[in-house]
Amino acid sequence: MTHASAHKMLDAYPKDLGSIDQHKLAECIAACFECAQTCTACADACLSEDMVAELTKCIRTNLDCADICAATGNVVSRHTGRDANVTRAALQACAITCKACADECEQHAGMHGHCRVCAEDCRRCEVACNELLASLD
């Protein structure tokens, strides 16, 4: 989901969203789904590299991050009966996983452009999750 699509969906939501920062929420939703896609693509690209055995940890981290980001994007997209504790836990897990994936991908970024792109998207998602987390009441 793009940032614009996330904003449109939030604007169309039939109930009051409360005090949540809708800009940070839309940014986080978009960053989570973009990161999930980028991590999946990076894992696939790693599998196509000649030195795939050296990229095993990177692939695993990519796939873990893709799963956590997609799940977090889904959790923060739902507002009916939202449990703030679950939302906080999902955002914390996502930020931690994105940091780990970015750290791993940065080790390969000089040799593999897909790892550089992935690290950048993971950092962006980590920041978006932490900013939304900090704004929650």
C-alpha positions in Angstrom: 0.0 0.0 0.0 1.4 3.4 -0.9 1.5 6.3 1.4 -1.3 8.0 -0.7 -3.5 4.9 -0.5 -3.0 4.6 3.2 -4.1 8.2 3.7 -7.1 7.7 1.5 -8.1 4.6 3.5 -7.7 6.4 6.8 -9.7 9.4 5.5 -12.5 7.0 4.4 -12.6 5.2 7.7 -16.2 5.5 9.0 -15.4 6.0 12.7 -13.2 8.4 14.6 -9.6 7.2 14.8 -9.0 9.0 18.0 -5.8 10.9 18.8 -3.5 8.8 16.7 -1.3 10.8 14.3 -2.8 9.9 11.0 0.3 11.1 9.0 2.6 8.9 11.1 0.2 6.0 10.8 -0.1 6.3 7.0 3.7 6.5 6.8 4.2 3.5 8.9 1.6 1.4 7.0 3.2 2.2 3.7 6.8 1.7 5.0 5.8 -1.7 6.4 4.4 -3.0 3.2 7.2 -1.5 1.1 9.8 -3.1 3.4 8.1 -6.5 3.2 8.2 -6.4 -0.6 11.8 -5.2 -0.7 12.9 -7.8 1.8 11.2 -10.6 -0.2 12.9 -9.3 -3.4 16.2 -9.0 -1.7 16.0 -12.6 -0.4 15.2 -13.8 -3.9 18.1 -11.8 -5.4 20.4 -13.3 -2.8 19.3 -16.7 -3.9 20.4 -15.8 -7.4 23.9 -14.8 -6.4 26.8 -17.1 -7.2 27.9 -16.8 -3.5 24.5 -17.8 -2.1 26.1 -19.9 0.7 27.6 -16.7 2.1 24.2 -15.0 2.1 22.3 -17.5 4.1 22.0 -15.3 7.2 21.0 -12.4 4.9 18.3 -14.4 3.2 16.9 -15.7 6.6 16.9 -12.1 8.0 15.2 -10.8 4.8 12.4 -13.4 5.1 11.9 -12.8 8.8 11.7 -9.1 8.2 9.3 -9.5 5.3 7.0 -11.6 7.5 7.1 -9.2 10.5 6.7 -6.1 8.3 3.7 -7.5 6.5 2.1 -8.6 9.8 2.7 -5.2 11.4 1.3 -3.4 8.4 -1.8 -5.4 8.7 -2.0 -4.9 12.5 -1.7 -1.1 12.3 -4.1 -1.0 9.4 -6.9 -2.3 11.5 -8.7 0.1 13.9 -11.9 -1.6 15.0 -11.4 -2.7 18.6 -7.7 -1.9 18.4 -5.7 -3.1 21.4 -2.9 -0.6 22.0 -0.7 -3.2 23.7 -0.8 -5.4 20.7 -0.1 -2.5 18.4 2.9 -1.4 20.5 4.3 -4.9 20.6 3.9 -5.3 16.8 5.6 -1.9 16.2 8.5 -2.8 18.6 9.0 -6.2 17.0 9.0 -4.6 13.5 11.5 -1.9 14.4 13.8 -4.5 16.0 13.6 -6.8 13.0 14.1 -4.0 10.5 17.2 -2.9 12.4 18.6 -6.4 12.3 17.9 -6.8 8.6 19.4 -3.4 7.8 22.5 -4.2 9.8 22.9 -7.5 7.9 22.2 -6.1 4.5 24.6 -3.3 5.0 27.4 -5.8 5.4 26.7 -6.9 1.8 25.7 -3.5 0.3 29.0 -2.8 -1.2 28.9 -5.9 -3.3 25.1 -6.4 -3.9 22.9 -3.4 -4.9 19.8 -5.3 -3.8 21.2 -5.4 -0.2 21.8 -1.7 -0.3 18.3 -0.9 -1.4 16.9 -3.3 1.2 19.0 -1.8 4.0 17.6 1.7 3.1 14.0 0.5 3.1 14.5 -1.4 6.4 15.9 1.8 8.0 13.0 3.8 6.7 10.5 1.3 8.2 12.4 1.1 11.5 12.1 4.9 11.8 8.4 4.9 10.8 7.6 2.2 13.4 9.5 4.1 16.1 7.9 7.4 15.3 4.4 5.9 15.4 5.2 4.1 18.6 6.5 7.3 20.2 3.3 9.1 19.2 0.9 6.5 20.7 -0.8 7.6 23.9 
